[in-house]
Amino acid sequence: MNSKLTEQLDLQELCQATFVSAEIVTEIVDHGIVEPVGLTPNEWAFSPPMVVTTRKALRLHRDLEINWSGIALAVSLLDELELLRDKNKVLERRLNRLQE
């Protein structure tokens, strides 16, 4: 059996991991904040990084009272920022090697 498949969570497992209802998770999916594999909630499979993203979205919603559309944008921008930081670290390491 593929180990990646065993890492996937279904809707109920994601709800348990994030302490929210299926309705809230459905809203998060509807706004594109996380994109599970599968066409219907009964078929949805969430990867471990989606648990982290869901928790992040829930914190933004709870702490800052941002609506789901705003959270979708914020999460996208935070992901892009993280990617750019990672790329910047790689480039800094290359530059440091060239300067040595």
mmCIF file of the C-alpha atoms, coordinates in Angstrom:
data_MODEL
# 
_entry.id   MODEL 
# 
loop_
_atom_site.group_PDB 
_atom_site.id 
_atom_site.type_symbol 
_atom_site.label_atom_id 
_atom_site.label_alt_id 
_atom_site.label_comp_id 
_atom_site.label_asym_id 
_atom_site.label_entity_id 
_atom_site.label_seq_id 
_atom_site.pdbx_PDB_ins_code 
_atom_site.Cartn_x 
_atom_site.Cartn_y 
_atom_site.Cartn_z 
_atom_site.occupancy 
_atom_site.B_iso_or_equiv 
_atom_site.pdbx_formal_charge 
_atom_site.auth_seq_id 
_atom_site.auth_comp_id 
_atom_site.auth_asym_id 
_atom_site.auth_atom_id 
_atom_site.pdbx_PDB_model_num 
ATOM 1   C CA . MET A 1 1   ? 0.000   0.000  0.000  1.00 0.00 ? 1   MET A CA 1 
ATOM 2   C CA . ASN A 1 2   ? 1.226   3.509  -0.814 1.00 0.00 ? 2   ASN A CA 1 
ATOM 3   C CA . SER A 1 3   ? 2.403   5.339  2.329  1.00 0.00 ? 3   SER A CA 1 
ATOM 4   C CA . LYS A 1 4   ? 1.130   8.650  0.922  1.00 0.00 ? 4   LYS A CA 1 
ATOM 5   C CA . LEU A 1 5   ? -2.391  7.256  0.957  1.00 0.00 ? 5   LEU A CA 1 
ATOM 6   C CA . THR A 1 6   ? -2.114  6.316  4.620  1.00 0.00 ? 6   THR A CA 1 
ATOM 7   C CA . GLU A 1 7   ? -1.123  9.887  5.447  1.00 0.00 ? 7   GLU A CA 1 
ATOM 8   C CA . GLN A 1 8   ? -4.362  11.262 4.039  1.00 0.00 ? 8   GLN A CA 1 
ATOM 9   C CA . LEU A 1 9   ? -7.145  12.259 6.408  1.00 0.00 ? 9   LEU A CA 1 
ATOM 10  C CA . ASP A 1 10  ? -10.829 12.018 5.614  1.00 0.00 ? 10  ASP A CA 1 
ATOM 11  C CA . LEU A 1 11  ? -13.307 14.755 6.527  1.00 0.00 ? 11  LEU A CA 1 
ATOM 12  C CA . GLN A 1 12  ? -14.063 13.361 9.986  1.00 0.00 ? 12  GLN A CA 1 
ATOM 13  C CA . GLU A 1 13  ? -10.375 12.953 10.817 1.00 0.00 ? 13  GLU A CA 1 
ATOM 14  C CA . LEU A 1 14  ? -9.669  16.542 9.742  1.00 0.00 ? 14  LEU A CA 1 
ATOM 15  C CA . CYS A 1 15  ? -12.571 17.745 11.884 1.00 0.00 ? 15  CYS A CA 1 
ATOM 16  C CA . GLN A 1 16  ? -11.151 15.851 14.862 1.00 0.00 ? 16  GLN A CA 1 
ATOM 17  C CA . ALA A 1 17  ? -7.627  17.150 14.225 1.00 0.00 ? 17  ALA A CA 1 
ATOM 18  C CA . THR A 1 18  ? -8.806  20.765 14.031 1.00 0.00 ? 18  THR A CA 1 
ATOM 19  C CA . PHE A 1 19  ? -11.706 20.608 16.537 1.00 0.00 ? 19  PHE A CA 1 
ATOM 20  C CA . VAL A 1 20  ? -14.273 22.034 14.093 1.00 0.00 ? 20  VAL A CA 1 
ATOM 21  C CA . SER A 1 21  ? -17.439 20.817 12.450 1.00 0.00 ? 21  SER A CA 1 
ATOM 22  C CA . ALA A 1 22  ? -17.747 19.427 8.948  1.00 0.00 ? 22  ALA A CA 1 
ATOM 23  C CA . GLU A 1 23  ? -19.732 22.550 8.024  1.00 0.00 ? 23  GLU A CA 1 
ATOM 24  C CA . ILE A 1 24  ? -16.768 24.807 8.843  1.00 0.00 ? 24  ILE A CA 1 
ATOM 25  C CA . VAL A 1 25  ? -14.376 22.564 6.908  1.00 0.00 ? 25  VAL A CA 1 
ATOM 26  C CA . THR A 1 26  ? -16.806 22.652 3.979  1.00 0.00 ? 26  THR A CA 1 
ATOM 27  C CA . GLU A 1 27  ? -16.725 26.472 4.059  1.00 0.00 ? 27  GLU A CA 1 
ATOM 28  C CA . ILE A 1 28  ? -12.936 26.394 4.080  1.00 0.00 ? 28  ILE A CA 1 
ATOM 29  C CA . VAL A 1 29  ? -12.930 24.036 1.091  1.00 0.00 ? 29  VAL A CA 1 
ATOM 30  C CA . ASP A 1 30  ? -15.594 26.090 -0.721 1.00 0.00 ? 30  ASP A CA 1 
ATOM 31  C CA . HIS A 1 31  ? -13.348 29.161 -0.458 1.00 0.00 ? 31  HIS A CA 1 
ATOM 32  C CA . GLY A 1 32  ? -10.347 27.269 -1.831 1.00 0.00 ? 32  GLY A CA 1 
ATOM 33  C CA . ILE A 1 33  ? -8.312  27.607 1.340  1.00 0.00 ? 33  ILE A CA 1 
ATOM 34  C CA . VAL A 1 34  ? -7.595  23.882 1.180  1.00 0.00 ? 34  VAL A CA 1 
ATOM 35  C CA . GLU A 1 35  ? -8.234  21.671 -1.826 1.00 0.00 ? 35  GLU A CA 1 
ATOM 36  C CA . PRO A 1 36  ? -8.788  18.035 -0.899 1.00 0.00 ? 36  PRO A CA 1 
ATOM 37  C CA . VAL A 1 37  ? -8.656  15.179 -3.356 1.00 0.00 ? 37  VAL A CA 1 
ATOM 38  C CA . GLY A 1 38  ? -12.117 13.817 -4.127 1.00 0.00 ? 38  GLY A CA 1 
ATOM 39  C CA . LEU A 1 39  ? -15.324 15.222 -5.527 1.00 0.00 ? 39  LEU A CA 1 
ATOM 40  C CA . THR A 1 40  ? -17.665 15.022 -2.543 1.00 0.00 ? 40  THR A CA 1 
ATOM 41  C CA . PRO A 1 41  ? -17.200 15.435 1.206  1.00 0.00 ? 41  PRO A CA 1 
ATOM 42  C CA . ASN A 1 42  ? -17.508 11.664 1.626  1.00 0.00 ? 42  ASN A CA 1 
ATOM 43  C CA . GLU A 1 43  ? -14.599 11.202 -0.810 1.00 0.00 ? 43  GLU A CA 1 
ATOM 44  C CA . TRP A 1 44  ? -12.395 14.062 0.374  1.00 0.00 ? 44  TRP A CA 1 
ATOM 45  C CA . ALA A 1 45  ? -8.827  13.243 1.372  1.00 0.00 ? 45  ALA A CA 1 
ATOM 46  C CA . PHE A 1 46  ? -6.691  15.882 3.075  1.00 0.00 ? 46  PHE A CA 1 
ATOM 47  C CA . SER A 1 47  ? -2.892  15.826 3.163  1.00 0.00 ? 47  SER A CA 1 
ATOM 48  C CA . PRO A 1 48  ? -1.045  16.629 6.417  1.00 0.00 ? 48  PRO A CA 1 
ATOM 49  C CA . PRO A 1 49  ? -0.087  20.151 5.219  1.00 0.00 ? 49  PRO A CA 1 
ATOM 50  C CA . MET A 1 50  ? -3.806  20.863 4.783  1.00 0.00 ? 50  MET A CA 1 
ATOM 51  C CA . VAL A 1 51  ? -4.275  20.273 8.510  1.00 0.00 ? 51  VAL A CA 1 
ATOM 52  C CA . VAL A 1 52  ? -1.736  23.019 9.165  1.00 0.00 ? 52  VAL A CA 1 
ATOM 53  C CA . THR A 1 53  ? -3.409  25.337 6.647  1.00 0.00 ? 53  THR A CA 1 
ATOM 54  C CA . THR A 1 54  ? -6.830  24.647 8.148  1.00 0.00 ? 54  THR A CA 1 
ATOM 55  C CA . ARG A 1 55  ? -5.546  25.456 11.634 1.00 0.00 ? 55  ARG A CA 1 
ATOM 56  C CA . LYS A 1 56  ? -3.967  28.649 10.311 1.00 0.00 ? 56  LYS A CA 1 
ATOM 57  C CA . ALA A 1 57  ? -7.241  29.651 8.663  1.00 0.00 ? 57  ALA A CA 1 
ATOM 58  C CA . LEU A 1 58  ? -9.190  28.937 11.834 1.00 0.00 ? 58  LEU A CA 1 
ATOM 59  C CA . ARG A 1 59  ? -6.801  31.094 13.895 1.00 0.00 ? 59  ARG A CA 1 
ATOM 60  C CA . LEU A 1 60  ? -7.162  33.985 11.454 1.00 0.00 ? 60  LEU A CA 1 
ATOM 61  C CA . HIS A 1 61  ? -10.936 33.638 11.544 1.00 0.00 ? 61  HIS A CA 1 
ATOM 62  C CA . ARG A 1 62  ? -11.089 33.412 15.334 1.00 0.00 ? 62  ARG A CA 1 
ATOM 63  C CA . ASP A 1 63  ? -8.373  35.879 16.363 1.00 0.00 ? 63  ASP A CA 1 
ATOM 64  C CA . LEU A 1 64  ? -8.725  38.539 13.680 1.00 0.00 ? 64  LEU A CA 1 
ATOM 65  C CA . GLU A 1 65  ? -12.344 37.928 12.705 1.00 0.00 ? 65  GLU A CA 1 
ATOM 66  C CA . ILE A 1 66  ? -11.430 37.810 9.025  1.00 0.00 ? 66  ILE A CA 1 
ATOM 67  C CA . ASN A 1 67  ? -14.089 36.381 6.690  1.00 0.00 ? 67  ASN A CA 1 
ATOM 68  C CA . TRP A 1 68  ? -13.333 33.232 4.689  1.00 0.00 ? 68  TRP A CA 1 
ATOM 69  C CA . SER A 1 69  ? -12.676 35.125 1.436  1.00 0.00 ? 69  SER A CA 1 
ATOM 70  C CA . GLY A 1 70  ? -10.133 37.309 3.205  1.00 0.00 ? 70  GLY A CA 1 
ATOM 71  C CA . ILE A 1 71  ? -8.566  34.258 4.803  1.00 0.00 ? 71  ILE A CA 1 
ATOM 72  C CA . ALA A 1 72  ? -8.206  32.614 1.386  1.00 0.00 ? 72  ALA A CA 1 
ATOM 73  C CA . LEU A 1 73  ? -6.238  35.644 0.217  1.00 0.00 ? 73  LEU A CA 1 
ATOM 74  C CA . ALA A 1 74  ? -4.204  35.873 3.436  1.00 0.00 ? 74  ALA A CA 1 
ATOM 75  C CA . VAL A 1 75  ? -3.278  32.180 3.375  1.00 0.00 ? 75  VAL A CA 1 
ATOM 76  C CA . SER A 1 76  ? -2.268  32.449 -0.271 1.00 0.00 ? 76  SER A CA 1 
ATOM 77  C CA . LEU A 1 77  ? -0.067  35.446 0.491  1.00 0.00 ? 77  LEU A CA 1 
ATOM 78  C CA . LEU A 1 78  ? 1.457   33.771 3.553  1.00 0.00 ? 78  LEU A CA 1 
ATOM 79  C CA . ASP A 1 79  ? 2.268   30.681 1.474  1.00 0.00 ? 79  ASP A CA 1 
ATOM 80  C CA . GLU A 1 80  ? 3.852   32.859 -1.199 1.00 0.00 ? 80  GLU A CA 1 
ATOM 81  C CA . LEU A 1 81  ? 5.869   34.718 1.432  1.00 0.00 ? 81  LEU A CA 1 
ATOM 82  C CA . GLU A 1 82  ? 7.147   31.416 2.852  1.00 0.00 ? 82  GLU A CA 1 
ATOM 83  C CA . LEU A 1 83  ? 8.128   30.238 -0.638 1.00 0.00 ? 83  LEU A CA 1 
ATOM 84  C CA . LEU A 1 84  ? 9.976   33.491 -1.318 1.00 0.00 ? 84  LEU A CA 1 
ATOM 85  C CA . ARG A 1 85  ? 11.795  33.247 2.018  1.00 0.00 ? 85  ARG A CA 1 
ATOM 86  C CA . ASP A 1 86  ? 12.886  29.701 1.188  1.00 0.00 ? 86  ASP A CA 1 
ATOM 87  C CA . LYS A 1 87  ? 14.134  30.806 -2.236 1.00 0.00 ? 87  LYS A CA 1 
ATOM 88  C CA . ASN A 1 88  ? 15.936  33.734 -0.653 1.00 0.00 ? 88  ASN A CA 1 
ATOM 89  C CA . LYS A 1 89  ? 17.760  31.398 1.765  1.00 0.00 ? 89  LYS A CA 1 
ATOM 90  C CA . VAL A 1 90  ? 18.893  29.222 -1.142 1.00 0.00 ? 90  VAL A CA 1 
ATOM 91  C CA . LEU A 1 91  ? 20.162  32.259 -3.033 1.00 0.00 ? 91  LEU A CA 1 
ATOM 92  C CA . GLU A 1 92  ? 21.955  33.597 0.048  1.00 0.00 ? 92  GLU A CA 1 
ATOM 93  C CA . ARG A 1 93  ? 23.737  30.259 0.509  1.00 0.00 ? 93  ARG A CA 1 
ATOM 94  C CA . ARG A 1 94  ? 24.808  30.273 -3.146 1.00 0.00 ? 94  ARG A CA 1 
ATOM 95  C CA . LEU A 1 95  ? 26.039  33.826 -2.873 1.00 0.00 ? 95  LEU A CA 1 
ATOM 96  C CA . ASN A 1 96  ? 28.004  33.016 0.282  1.00 0.00 ? 96  ASN A CA 1 
ATOM 97  C CA . ARG A 1 97  ? 29.672  30.064 -1.466 1.00 0.00 ? 97  ARG A CA 1 
ATOM 98  C CA . LEU A 1 98  ? 30.627  32.286 -4.392 1.00 0.00 ? 98  LEU A CA 1 
ATOM 99  C CA . GLN A 1 99  ? 32.104  34.911 -2.071 1.00 0.00 ? 99  GLN A CA 1 
ATOM 100 C CA . GLU A 1 100 ? 34.314  32.388 -0.264 1.00 0.00 ? 100 GLU A CA 1 
# 
